[in-house]
């Protein structure tokens, strides 16, 4: 089989993700792996948003998985975590993806991972969850700041609780206003 015959045979065995990446990498307007991942992610989201069958959801899943693994694309990791949590009802898998996203610096991944630990849906210590909540709170996740406020208040550290409640309120989490008022009365 000649060189061209071999290429044709290889292409026949490529999956949609591999074909897409091959085409995207040859484009001049995409300068980085991140650009390529973003385009493929948007394609997968479009498939999900317009899905009319389970096969189309699976097709999107088959694009997101390699994006999360091979490209370490955080948005795909978060999508995989959400998919595992809400559709597959597999909290261990969801925790895996949220933790991976958190390790890549995503504060939403950190908050989601900590939520799974604190709710008892996956293993992990309160100390571990606390560190993930703190990371999320320190990186703009208002809900995590509120949770940190609650944890600090419950442990008797009202000064730190107040700091976290103020972060939560600054981030738009209005329920923190009640706690701030309660702490200021004391």
Beta strands, then each sheet from edge to edge (+ up, - down):
end
